[in-house]
Amino acid sequence: MSTSTDLIIAQDHGALVPATDAAVEHAGEHNHPGPRQYVMIAVILVVITGIEVGMSYLDGHMNSTALIAMLLGAAAVKFVLVVAWFMHLKTDSKILRRFFIMGFFGATLLFFIIMLVLHGMQNSYNLPTR
Amino acid sequence: MTAVAEEAPALGAGHDGGGHDGAGHDGSDHGHTTNTGVSNTKLAIWAFLSSECLFFGSFIASYLLYRGRDTNFQKAGLIKTAFKPQELFNIPFTSATSFILLMSSLTMVLALAALQRGDERRFRIWIASTALFGLTFISGQVFEFTEFYQKGLRLSSGTFGSTFFVMTGLHGAHVTVGIFWLLSLYQRSLQGKLGPEKAEAVEVAGLYWHFVDIVWILIFTVVYLVPYHK
């Protein structure tokens, strides 16, 4: 939250004007990671992908539920890394983060609604189950 | 706290009397800054990506719902053949194409960083690499689809065929749109119309490209890696 002591320098006017939350967030947009950090993130992503692929060959050698949980966990870590670093949500305006989180939770909600509706339809039409 | 900015976003939208075409005061490609401090262009792409979450979410949900059920549909006489995904998939091949798409995200951010530094030559190298990686991924998908088709899998083969082809096909269509978008940026750069002041145009294309990548991260795990019931 801005206070009365918060200032932002507007270079085009050479004058000091009060900073708003939005202005401070906008300044954060120029705080993107550098190439070295991007390469490090990419290396982490490649390592996780390698582990994921390796884990997929463990099917039959370990508990299926644990394997699925580990695979989905690895995918979630990769997802968050790309969104936070490559898509700059870590440093960009909070409003953009809210936009994306809203869409993501909407998709999760839709996912469960579809599962529920189609599951209900399946029973109604007496389709075979697994 | 003191912050320094290149412009005064505190002025917000509407202070210039309106009638803007979306360009910034300095003629840059920064979409008209709103009173949120974020340009309209960036807000628009995030709103679009937010809606795309719902779009792909519904396809992934449908795929998971019908995952592994074709055997039962076959027993019930609803379909002729029940294809077993684990016998169709070539995991090393798809892992390689997934790796290529992942690397295209790296070259995309390197392209953006190069343009922001004003290094247009490196920008063109990285953006062309991104498009090339995307094209390789699509070629891999076309090869995979052709192989599956030759083995008899069709859109109408059953729930696996329809949900798999629709979901991965639509993802491939998104990648194809992204490739054209990247090539148009390359072309603009060659014409000298894409300098550091227009980096936001590249950032927006990059957001779309990374989104396509994260969708594939999910599809790759859910469709290819998560084991099927034997």
Interface residues (C-beta under 8 A of the other chain):
Chain A: T5 D6 L7 I8 I9 A10 Q11 D12 H13 V17 P18 A19 T20 D21 A22 A23 V24 E25 H26 A27 E29 H30 H32 G34 P35 Y38 V39 I41 A42 L45 V46 T49 E52 V53 M55 S56 D59 G60 S64 L67 I68 L71 L72 A74 A75 K78 F79 V82 V83 F86 M87 H88 S93 I95 L96 F99 F100 M102 G103 F104 G106 A107 T108 L110 F111 F112 I114 M115 L118 H119 L127 P128 T129 R130
Chain B: M1 T2 A3 V4 A5 E6 E7 A8 P9 A10 G12 H25 T33 N35 T36 G37 V38 K42 L43 W46 A47 L49 S50 S51 E52 C53 L54 F56 G57 S58 I60 A61 S62 L64 L65 G68 R69 N72 F73 K75 A76 L78 I91 P92 S95 S98 F99 L102 M103 S105 L106 M108 V109 L110 L112 A113 Q116 E203 G206 L207 H210 F211 D213 I214 I217 L218 F220 T221 V222 Y224 L225 V226 P227 H229 K230
